[in-house]
Amino acid sequence: MSSADRARPARARGGERLLAFAILAALLAALLPVVRVIDPGWWLVGALALASLVLAAGYTARRYRLPAVAVTLIEAGVWVVFMTLTFLSSTALLWVIPTLDTLRAVPLLVEAAMEQITVGAAPLEPTLPLAFVVVGAMGLLTIIVDHVVVTARMPLLASVGIVAVSLIPAIAAPSDVDVIGFVFLAVTILFLIRSETRSREKPLEREAERTAGVPATALGIGAIAIVVAVVATPVLPQPGARAGAGMGPGPGIDATLQLGDDLRRPQETTVLRVRTDAPSVPYLRATTLSRFEGGVWEPDRSQTVSLDSERAFGEVDSDEDVRLGDYTAKVDVVNLDSPWAPVPYPAVDVSGLAGGLWGAVPYNHTVATTSGSTQGQSYEVAFAPARPSLEQVRAATSVGSQVRDETTELPTDVSPAIAELAAQVTAEAGTDYDRLTALQRWFRGTEFRYSLEAPVEEGFDGSGADAVARFLEVRQGYCVHFASAFALMARTLNMPSRIVVGYLPGTPSTESVDGQPVFTVSSSQLHAWPEVFFDGIGWIPFEPTSGLGVPTSFTSEAALPGQSTDPDAPTPQSSTTPTAPGDTAQIDLEEQRNGAAGSATRNALDPLPILGAVAAMLVLLSLPFLIRELRRRQQDAAARNGDAAAAWQAVQEAAIDVGIAVPASETPRAFARRIVDEHGAPASEMNTVLIAIERASYSRAGTRSYWMGDAAADAAAAVRVALLASVPTSRRILALVAPRSLIIRPGSVYAGTAPVRAR
């Protein structure tokens, strides 16, 4: 045995180690984008550790020349032991052997993680269930990629999978293109492809791969991918929360007022459809928050009363001399998974809710369930809003013996500046109502601006006392900050206050049912607003959020000229004092009926994003053709430079593209004879390429034969044209737009079979 033969196993082992390291680097590049949607933590270390152990186990098993199935089983065993020891050791035998309890715990962890992903928003907190899913998925991906690259020898196919995995976080939480991260991913993929080529044990095959332009092909893949990411991504339609939205899109309702994450949810969907016989569409409340504990607002935990009870909603808080409306609203849930059923205020009866134990909270007139969901529900709500006159509201005081202490308590850490500012803004007001409307005008004035970004950039994205104090300095924020600041300032003025979480009235559609326009409520219209209690009237909502909703005001008993005194009549357009946001939409229903067609026109789709998306899709669909063409040109250039292996490989790949088998067990002469006899390849040209590869393989001159380079290149091109012409049109088109040779190598397991018989 020559020294070269003895050195070959050592070189092979070195190549396999390098290949394992390249796989790990590529997986790391695919994992890094996940940090944008999950806060960094020990899960990242665990994922890398599991990937390293799986690759090490595979490398060791292959050194003992175990079959591919055994290698995969060993890697799967490492995965099971690691996951059991790390996450489920308390249920396992000797901490690593899974038991029935271990198997039962897995679905629970996965379900909890899916719920966090569905309800939460990026960046998610790295909880145990979420870490279990991410680390486990990383381990399974490592096993798959290792098998595809090392066993099947298809690094391009593995690269496509790695790129697809890396794009998942960008789809979940769209953001600006991370050029550095994408370049790192492209570099690791180039490294992976190159390492796989060098790890082959056959010197001739390795030389053929090298000279046939594999690095150039990989470089082309990376370059085109970067161009697509940088150029095409900005023109795609980017989902996001609309300006003025109180909360972000999502299938649930976050009642904790920790809404910074919700605002960053990407997609916006329709959650509700509403119609009513009221003069205007009401706000819809889900729950209220009265306690201010630990620096945050806490949802009320009042006991529910069965909806079948006659006193499910209790009594309306208004005195007898205060007029009440008598309306109904029909709510159809399109896509909302919540234990709270959104209802107008104050609801006095609800019918139609099915499934679960639905009950009413008399204190705040909300509807909730302990075992059910709003998803798919359709229900009708009767509600009776108080409609006091301006004189009645001004005569009432913001106190009441029936008010709970939790609605007046102030946190001990509240800044004295908040109380001083509230007193300053309301100094010229003479009644409680006038003080509150003065606060409302101040918040909705030019000094404040609605902003989703400022709270995050300035570090006060919350609703606590410190966040309120900072908000009052920056004077930029969204509904949570406006509502929390208003409620706290009202309490410094000795007024009972609370915060309501619910939905804005929605937007009109072109549909109507029984003469009632149908309004659609989107997930981005989830909102928060404050309420203040008035003796003899009840809880009155206010709208301090700048540029959003309808400010609260009431009409005097002395009606304006031409204005009806009927409390059920729609507010005339000449009136400058719209009613409270608790029982009105931004525009009355009559105007919505008349302007539905115009609204549909104004909401027409902008064609530019769609055209951009179509253009990007065309570019992506053309990538296989472009990559294959680049590879063919590299092979042709190498062949003309005297590389016979490049010409021979060009013929083999042309055969694979049209569905001709290229098994590893077949000699070059037998392969040449077969494609001439069975597939119509020109005999003279095929013989030229055959002589070139045989002389390059067995002559002392080596692999380069400059004297016949052009002849071999021209012959290989002629054979390729003939093979394309020999197959049906459908197969010819498929060979051009989706060439199989990009993922199937000559001589591999998959190249030994022909999916479609060529004719």
ROLUM-654821 format. One line per 5 residues: for each residue x, y, z of C-alpha. Coordinates in pm, whole numbers, plus 50000, padded with zeros to 5 digits. Example, Ala and Ser with C-alpha at 12.3 -4.5 7.8 and 13.67 -1.06 7.14 Angstrom:
# ROLUM-654821
51230,49550,50780 | 51367,49894,50714 .
END
This chain:
# ROLUM-654821
50000,50000,50000 | 50141,50335,49898 | 50181,50628,50133 | 49905,50805,49941 | 49671,50514,50005 .
49756,50515,50376 | 49696,50889,50400 | 49359,50869,50230 | 49158,50752,50539 | 49316,51027,50748 .
49221,51287,50486 | 48870,51143,50473 | 48830,51163,50850 | 48955,51522,50844 | 48705,51603,50571 .
48419,51446,50769 | 48510,51645,51079 | 48518,51963,50874 | 48182,51873,50722 | 48027,51821,51068 .
48159,52161,51175 | 48015,52318,50857 | 47673,52166,50929 | 47683,52306,51283 | 47777,52652,51154 .
47492,52650,50902 | 47244,52542,51170 | 47368,52819,51399 | 47312,53072,51120 | 46957,52942,51077 .
46894,52956,51453 | 47013,53312,51514 | 46702,53479,51358 | 46490,53305,51625 | 46645,53546,51877 .
46423,53816,51721 | 46107,53633,51828 | 46226,53465,52152 | 46433,53644,52414 | 46785,53497,52431 .
46836,53250,52714 | 46961,52908,52803 | 46748,52758,52525 | 47006,52888,52275 | 47288,52708,52455 .
47076,52394,52482 | 46995,52397,52111 | 47361,52430,52012 | 47465,52164,52264 | 47209,51916,52129 .
47311,51986,51769 | 47677,51932,51859 | 47606,51604,52038 | 47397,51471,51749 | 47667,51554,51494 .
47938,51405,51716 | 47736,51084,51753 | 47689,51061,51378 | 48057,51119,51307 | 48162,50852,51560 .
47912,50598,51426 | 48034,50647,51070 | 48395,50590,51176 | 48290,50235,51266 | 48132,50203,50920 .
47782,50146,51057 | 47496,50153,50805 | 47304,50478,50753 | 46996,50349,50935 | 47204,50267,51243 .
47365,50611,51235 | 47026,50781,51227 | 46895,50562,51510 | 47199,50647,51725 | 47146,51018,51661 .
46777,50981,51750 | 46879,50804,52072 | 47107,51095,52162 | 46814,51331,52097 | 46582,51132,52325 .
46835,51111,52608 | 46924,51480,52592 | 46561,51597,52580 | 46461,51363,52863 | 46753,51457,53086 .
46713,51831,53022 | 46337,51875,53034 | 46169,51561,53170 | 46416,51404,53413 | 46161,51405,53696 .
45935,51170,53498 | 46210,50940,53365 | 46376,50629,53500 | 46733,50707,53610 | 46673,51058,53473 .
46731,50952,53108 | 46502,50655,53031 | 46155,50777,52922 | 45851,50633,53096 | 45478,50657,53027 .
45469,50973,53240 | 45738,51119,53016 | 45533,51047,52705 | 45225,51201,52865 | 45415,51517,52952 .
45534,51583,52596 | 45193,51678,52448 | 45130,51909,52744 | 45459,52092,52687 | 45392,52123,52314 .
45037,52247,52375 | 45158,52507,52626 | 45424,52626,52381 | 45173,52652,52095 | 44940,52853,52316 .
45223,53092,52405 | 45312,53130,52038 | 44948,53187,51939 | 44854,53433,52214 | 45191,53597,52274 .
45389,53836,52060 | 45753,53876,51974 | 45984,53873,52158 | 45839,53582,52358 | 45958,53495,52706 .
46171,53176,52693 | 45952,52954,52910 | 46017,52584,52968 | 45754,52464,52714 | 45882,52704,52447 .
46244,52600,52511 | 46138,52234,52486 | 45987,52289,52141 | 46274,52501,52005 | 46555,52281,52137 .
46375,51965,52027 | 46310,52105,51680 | 46677,52204,51650 | 46783,51849,51734 | 46545,51696,51479 .
46660,51943,51213 | 47021,51844,51286 | 46941,51475,51234 | 46767,51548,50904 | 47038,51779,50769 .
47314,51537,50873 | 47140,51254,50687 | 47077,51461,50373 | 47430,51603,50357 | 47650,51316,50474 .
47447,51010,50374 | 47251,51125,50069 | 47525,51369,49958 | 47279,51644,49869 | 47407,51962,50037 .
47207,52188,49804 | 46881,52028,49920 | 46989,52065,50283 | 47080,52428,50216 | 46730,52498,50086 .
46585,52353,50407 | 46821,52556,50625 | 46729,52878,50442 | 46358,52797,50479 | 46400,52746,50855 .
46590,53074,50887 | 46302,53259,50717 | 46036,53142,50965 | 46117,53411,51228 | 46105,53681,50959 .
45757,53562,50859 | 45642,53552,51223 | 45776,53900,51307 | 45852,54104,50995 | 46129,54359,51033 .
46400,54528,50832 | 46626,54296,50635 | 46915,54173,50849 | 47183,54192,50579 | 47464,54087,50812 .
47272,53784,50932 | 47179,53687,50579 | 47538,53721,50458 | 47651,53502,50750 | 47391,53243,50647 .
47510,53255,50284 | 47873,53216,50391 | 47794,52913,50609 | 47603,52752,50323 | 47896,52808,50089 .
48121,52656,50354 | 47885,52358,50388 | 47876,52288,50014 | 48252,52323,49982 | 48316,52101,50285 .
48088,51830,50147 | 48277,51835,49817 | 48616,51803,49989 | 48493,51522,50215 | 48446,51281,49925 .
48697,50996,49929 | 48730,50952,49549 | 49001,51191,49425 | 48870,51187,49068 | 48516,51268,49179 .
48646,51541,49411 | 48852,51689,49128 | 48551,51677,48895 | 48334,51856,49147 | 48598,52117,49208 .
48671,52193,48847 | 48304,52177,48744 | 48236,52499,48926 | 48055,52394,49244 | 48201,52686,49443 .
48093,52925,49170 | 47743,52774,49170 | 47719,52808,49546 | 47847,53164,49520 | 47575,53232,49265 .
47310,53094,49501 | 47430,53318,49782 | 47457,53626,49561 | 47111,53585,49409 | 46956,53514,49750 .
47109,53829,49896 | 46987,54037,49603 | 46636,53899,49642 | 46637,53963,50018 | 46767,54318,49990 .
46584,54431,49676 | 46260,54233,49667 | 46172,54225,50037 | 46103,54600,50074 | 45845,54594,49793 .
45646,54311,49945 | 45332,54418,50136 | 45441,54448,50498 | 45167,54378,50755 | 45157,54586,51067 .
44936,54763,51318 | 44749,55061,51182 | 44803,55407,51314 | 44580,55472,51605 | 44537,55111,51705 .
44511,55056,52074 | 44654,54708,52075 | 44817,54484,51826 | 44659,54211,51617 | 44608,53869,51765 .
44351,53599,51823 | 44308,53679,52194 | 44261,53969,52433 | 44546,54077,52661 | 44383,54219,52973 .
44707,54286,53160 | 44783,54610,52974 | 45130,54477,52890 | 45058,54564,52529 | 45393,54660,52383 .
45434,54309,52244 | 45078,54300,52111 | 45144,54612,51906 | 45425,54435,51728 | 45214,54144,51609 .
45243,54129,51234 | 44910,54039,51077 | 44575,54214,51111 | 44258,54006,51093 | 43885,54060,51132 .
43777,53942,51476 | 43414,54055,51503 | 43114,54160,51293 | 42866,54389,51467 | 42526,54541,51382 .
42287,54732,51606 | 41960,54923,51617 | 42125,55198,51825 | 42176,55539,51663 | 42550,55466,51646 .
42777,55164,51689 | 42898,55118,52048 | 43241,55043,52185 | 43261,54678,52298 | 43404,54605,52643 .
43573,54278,52741 | 43684,54340,53099 | 43782,54613,53342 | 44093,54680,53550 | 44043,54858,53884 .
44327,54745,54111 | 44671,54899,54080 | 44902,54646,54246 | 45273,54593,54210 | 45302,54878,53964 .
45056,54732,53711 | 44681,54735,53654 | 44515,54405,53742 | 44194,54268,53579 | 43893,54260,53810 .
43822,53920,53963 | 43454,53954,54044 | 43237,53644,54066 | 43018,53570,53765 | 42644,53504,53783 .
42479,53261,53543 | 42325,53431,53240 | 42005,53239,53314 | 41963,53429,53640 | 41718,53721,53640 .
41973,53938,53820 | 42274,53836,53612 | 42367,54197,53537 | 42224,54362,53848 | 42068,54708,53841 .
42169,54997,53620 | 42348,55259,53831 | 42153,55559,53697 | 41882,55750,53885 | 41524,55748,53761 .
41544,56098,53614 | 41835,56000,53387 | 41719,55880,53048 | 41828,55534,52937 | 41861,55394,52588 .
41705,55061,52494 | 41904,54896,52218 | 42025,54559,52095 | 42343,54457,51917 | 42424,54137,51729 .
42786,54020,51757 | 42933,53749,51532 | 43280,53626,51628 | 43496,53572,51320 | 43834,53499,51477 .
43867,53566,51849 | 43974,53314,52110 | 43899,53476,52445 | 43724,53396,52775 | 43559,53741,52759 .
43270,53806,52520 | 43286,54169,52396 | 42957,54348,52475 | 42826,54708,52471 | 42794,54892,52803 .
42590,54846,53008 | 42470,54504,52895 | 42145,54397,53058 | 42083,54068,52877 | 42285,53831,52655 .
42148,53539,52456 | 42300,53293,52211 | 42629,53204,52381 | 42691,52831,52360 | 42944,52595,52515 .
43121,52651,52846 | 42989,52811,53163 | 42909,53168,53056 | 42821,53419,53324 | 42784,53793,53380 .
42979,54016,53619 | 42714,54250,53765 | 42969,54503,53890 | 43107,54593,53548 | 42843,54442,53315 .
43089,54214,53137 | 43045,53854,53020 | 43303,53578,53077 | 43343,53202,53093 | 43556,52969,53301 .
43551,52686,53046 | 43496,52796,52691 | 43587,53044,52423 | 43432,53312,52206 | 43561,53141,51891 .
43271,53080,51653 | 43009,53236,51883 | 42714,53444,51764 | 42514,53626,52029 | 42275,53914,52086 .
42315,54177,52357 | 42054,54411,52501 | 42210,54724,52652 | 42075,55038,52819 | 42331,55324,52816 .
42268,55626,53038 | 42199,55941,52835 | 42212,56226,53087 | 42197,56586,52985 | 42493,56819,53022 .
42326,56981,53323 | 42277,56645,53497 | 42642,56543,53447 | 42772,56874,53577 | 42546,56854,53880 .
42666,56503,53968 | 42974,56442,54181 | 43234,56177,54114 | 43175,55985,54435 | 42947,55706,54550 .
42903,55482,54851 | 42866,55175,54628 | 43207,55231,54468 | 43478,54985,54571 | 43788,55112,54749 .
44012,54959,54482 | 43890,55221,54232 | 44022,55509,54443 | 44348,55369,54581 | 44670,55526,54459 .
45003,55340,54448 | 45254,55449,54706 | 45519,55507,54442 | 45311,55750,54234 | 45509,56061,54154 .
45385,56384,54320 | 45435,56547,53982 | 45136,56353,53845 | 44902,56501,54106 | 45050,56849,54058 .
45003,56826,53682 | 44641,56708,53721 | 44566,57000,53951 | 44732,57242,53712 | 44539,57120,53406 .
44202,57131,53587 | 44258,57449,53787 | 43997,57654,53599 | 43723,57386,53602 | 43437,57420,53848 .
43280,57070,53847 | 43409,56715,53845 | 43283,56665,53492 | 43450,56984,53371 | 43777,56873,53531 .
43764,56544,53345 | 43679,56702,53011 | 43965,56947,53068 | 44198,56649,53113 | 44049,56488,52803 .
44104,56801,52591 | 44459,56833,52724 | 44551,56477,52626 | 44388,56510,52285 | 44552,56848,52218 .
44863,56932,52022 | 45104,56858,52308 | 45051,56481,52284 | 45111,56249,51992 | 45004,55891,51931 .
45312,55671,51883 | 45379,55299,51891 | 45757,55338,51882 | 45828,55609,52140 | 45743,55398,52451 .
45982,55125,52334 | 46257,55365,52233 | 46227,55564,52556 | 46195,55257,52780 | 45850,55310,52934 .
45643,55052,52746 | 45405,54972,53034 | 45120,55111,53243 | 45277,55147,53588 | 45333,55469,53783 .
45688,55508,53652 | 45571,55452,53295 | 45296,55712,53340 | 45542,55967,53479 | 45776,55910,53187 .
45487,55926,52939 | 45383,56263,53077 | 45737,56386,53010 | 45778,56243,52660 | 45408,56296,52570 .
45410,56021,52310 | 45248,55681,52351 | 44951,55465,52264 | 44613,55396,52424 | 44749,55217,52733 .
44957,55518,52833 | 44677,55768,52772 | 44421,55557,52963 | 44655,55479,53254 | 44766,55841,53289 .
44406,55968,53277 | 44289,55714,53538 | 44575,55791,53779 | 44531,56167,53742 | 44157,56128,53807 .
44237,55941,54129 | 44468,56221,54241 | 44158,56442,54206 | 43969,56201,54440 | 43759,56048,54161 .
43694,55671,54132 | 43842,55544,53805 | 43920,55224,53623 | 44042,55109,53282 | 43837,54917,53027 .
43981,54678,52771 | 43770,54617,52463 | 43722,54714,52101 | 43660,55029,51906 | 43331,55036,51707 .
43493,54908,51389 | 43457,55014,51028 | 43151,54987,50799 | 43121,54718,50536 | 42900,54723,50227 .
42678,54454,50381 | 42357,54513,50576 | 42120,54273,50755 | 41758,54369,50829 | 41838,54727,50733 .
42129,54744,50981 | 42478,54810,50841 | 42735,54549,50938 | 43056,54679,51095 | 43378,54478,51093 .
43608,54500,51395 | 43974,54416,51331 | 44230,54280,51575 | 44421,54610,51561 | 44116,54790,51705 .
44161,54627,52044 | 44167,54929,52272 | 44189,55059,52629 | 44007,55361,52773 | 43931,55500,53122 .
43599,55525,53306 | 43506,55752,53599 | 43209,55695,53832 | 42942,55964,53879 | 42682,55937,54153 .
42333,55886,54009 | 42463,55823,53657 | 42716,55540,53681 | 43044,55482,53507 | 43113,55732,53228 .
43379,55646,52968 | 43629,55902,52843 | 43857,55898,52539 | 44191,56069,52610 | 44392,55890,52338 .
44510,56151,52092 | 44366,56113,51743 | 44161,55804,51827 | 43794,55742,51906 | 43531,55996,52009 .
43583,56244,52297 | 43314,56234,52564 | 43066,56521,52578 | 42695,56567,52652 | 42422,56788,52505 .
42239,57051,52704 | 41867,57012,52783 | 41810,57320,52570 | 41849,57146,52237 | 42029,57321,51959 .
41803,57467,51685 | 41668,57185,51476 | 41805,56916,51710 | 41571,56648,51839 | 41535,56603,52214 .
41466,56233,52164 | 41757,56050,52331 | 41724,55768,52078 | 41766,55995,51776 | 42098,55994,51590 .
42331,56284,51664 | 42286,56547,51387 | 42590,56630,51180 | 42556,56995,51279 | 42617,56911,51643 .
42969,56972,51765 | 42922,56761,52079 | 42917,56388,52006 | 42799,56163,52286 | 43016,55950,52509 .
43233,55677,52361 | 43051,55417,52564 | 42752,55434,52332 | 42860,55586,52004 | 43082,55526,51704 .
43285,55790,51530 | 43016,55845,51264 | 42645,55779,51302 | 42482,55489,51122 | 42282,55695,50875 .
42602,55844,50737 | 42753,55496,50720 | 42456,55373,50514 | 42499,55660,50269 | 42878,55638,50247 .
42935,55264,50225 | 43008,55269,49852 | 43256,55555,49889 | 43429,55373,50171 | 43472,55066,49955 .
43634,55281,49686 | 43868,55449,49934 | 43975,55110,50068 | 44072,54976,49724 | 44395,54783,49717 .
44712,54959,49616 | 44837,54764,49312 | 45206,54847,49366 | 45266,54607,49660 | 45085,54331,49470 .
45294,54391,49158 | 45605,54390,49374 | 45503,54058,49528 | 45437,53908,49183 | 45774,54032,49058 .
45948,53883,49362 | 45772,53550,49308 | 45882,53544,48942 | 46240,53609,49049 | 46223,53326,49303 .
46070,53085,49049 | 46344,53163,48802 | 46624,53094,49051 | 46662,52720,48967 | 46695,52799,48596 .
46947,53077,48661 | 47153,52861,48897 | 47156,52568,48653 | 47252,52796,48366 | 47536,52943,48571 .
47656,52593,48655 | 47640,52488,48287 | 47844,52788,48180 | 48106,52712,48446 | 48127,52354,48325 .
48161,52466,47963 | 48439,52710,48054 | 48622,52443,48252 | 48586,52191,47968 | 48729,52436,47715 .
49019,52486,47952 | 49102,52118,47921 | 48894,51971,48207 | 48740,51652,48067 | 48567,51576,48398 .
48363,51896,48361 | 48244,51793,48014 | 48154,51444,48137 | 47966,51579,48438 | 47775,51819,48213 .
47646,51518,48018 | 47555,51330,48336 | 47364,51625,48480 | 47183,51682,48150 | 47070,51319,48170 .
46950,51362,48529 | 46755,51675,48432 | 46550,51487,48171 | 46489,51190,48401 | 46759,50946,48289 .
46915,50730,48560 | 47288,50779,48628 | 47380,50497,48870 | 47720,50485,49035 | 47770,50118,48938 .
47768,50189,48564 | 48097,50247,48383 | 48138,50555,48161 | 48143,50334,47848 | 47822,50150,47948 .
47651,50481,48029 | 47755,50630,47694 | 47628,50325,47506 | 47293,50336,47691 | 47208,50698,47627 .
47303,50657,47260 | 47099,50340,47209 | 46800,50420,47432 | 46777,50798,47441 | 46893,50921,47104 .
47219,51092,47200 | 47446,51153,46896 | 47703,50872,46883 | 47994,51077,46749 | 47965,51355,47007 .
47905,51110,47291 | 48214,50915,47185 | 48420,51237,47191 | 48321,51307,47554 | 48380,50942,47648 .
48732,50935,47502 | 48813,51260,47686 | 48709,51130,48029 | 48880,50792,47977 | 49209,50955,47874 .
49186,51199,48166 | 49121,50917,48411 | 49385,50668,48301 | 49659,50854,48115 | 49973,50984,48283 .
49896,51335,48161 | 49630,51379,48427 | 49280,51515,48408 | 49351,51808,48175 | 49368,51755,47799 .
49399,52098,47647 | 49431,51969,47292 | 49069,51842,47290 | 48905,52090,47530 | 48692,52274,47273 .
48592,51950,47106 | 48476,51794,47434 | 48287,52108,47534 | 48108,52131,47199 | 48029,51760,47209 .
47884,51783,47561 | 47664,52076,47454 | 47540,51878,47150 | 47456,51578,47369 | 47261,51803,47609 .
47058,51951,47322 | 46983,51606,47187 | 46871,51474,47527 | 46635,51770,47574 | 46491,51712,47227 .
46434,51343,47299 | 46180,51395,47579 | 45821,51524,47571 | 45763,51899,47588 | 45640,51886,47949 .
45955,51704,48063 | 46173,51945,47863 | 46013,52247,48031 | 46048,52085,48373 | 46414,52011,48305 .
46473,52381,48235 | 46270,52548,48513 | 46325,52283,48785 | 46643,52091,48702 | 46683,51779,48916 .
47062,51799,48898 | 47060,52089,49146 | 46969,51849,49426 | 47063,51507,49282 | 47427,51428,49216 .
47549,51183,48952 | 47611,50847,49112 | 47402,50915,49424 | 47122,50688,49542 | 46856,50913,49391 .
47041,50944,49058 | 47017,50568,49011 | 46643,50581,48941 | 46450,50761,48669 | 46121,50921,48780 .
45992,50958,48424 | 46090,50740,48131 | 46247,50952,47861 | 46140,50902,47501 .
END
